[in-house]
Amino acid sequence: MEENLKEKTGKTLAEWKTLLAAQPFEKHGEYMSFLKGEHGITHGFANFITLKFREADAGSVDADDLVENQYKGKEALKPIYTLLDEKIKNLGADVEVAPKKAAVSYRVKRQFALVQPSTKTRIDLGLKLNDTPHEGRLETSGPFGSMCSHRVQLTDASQVDEQVLDWIKMAYEQAK
């Protein structure tokens, strides 16, 4: 996200940090409201800027380390993540990948997918799908709440089949 920050918001991270440093706020939500309301920043970028400013995102851990840390003790799930990551990135050059402490978010204009190793034996693939019923493998969003509308539970790379790839592609198209 930082690479696209100036293009998408008109300022670098350093410039946003300087602006936020001059504000009297103490809470994350106050900074978010300020950036969204006063500067028209999207929710995702406002959150990114605020986290970086407050140094609450994971300190100086880089993206690869964030992903590696997610799969410590869950190494058997890594092939599922690797396959999903490859398939999602191949949807288009406009896909932004944002590893976090517990999951990896994928977005274009908005988030459309989230990959999270939820247990030692299961990855939850969260998807944001409009007007799509919850049925069969395509469940309610579960642990993702409002971040995603649907969830697919995956315990093996073979479960990343054509049906799952179609759902991912549909979510990507709807997010554009």
Salt bridges, closest charged atoms under 4 A:
GLU15 OE1 - LYS6 NZ 3.99
ASP57 OD2 - LYS52 NZ 2.95
GLU68 OE2 - LYS78 NZ 2.65
ASP85 OD2 - LYS89 NZ 2.89
GLU96 OE1 - ARG107 NE 3.80
ASP124 OD1 - ARG122 NE 2.79
ASP124 OD2 - ARG151 NH1 3.45
GLU139 OE1 - ARG151 NH2 3.10
ASP161 OD2 - ARG137 NH1 2.79
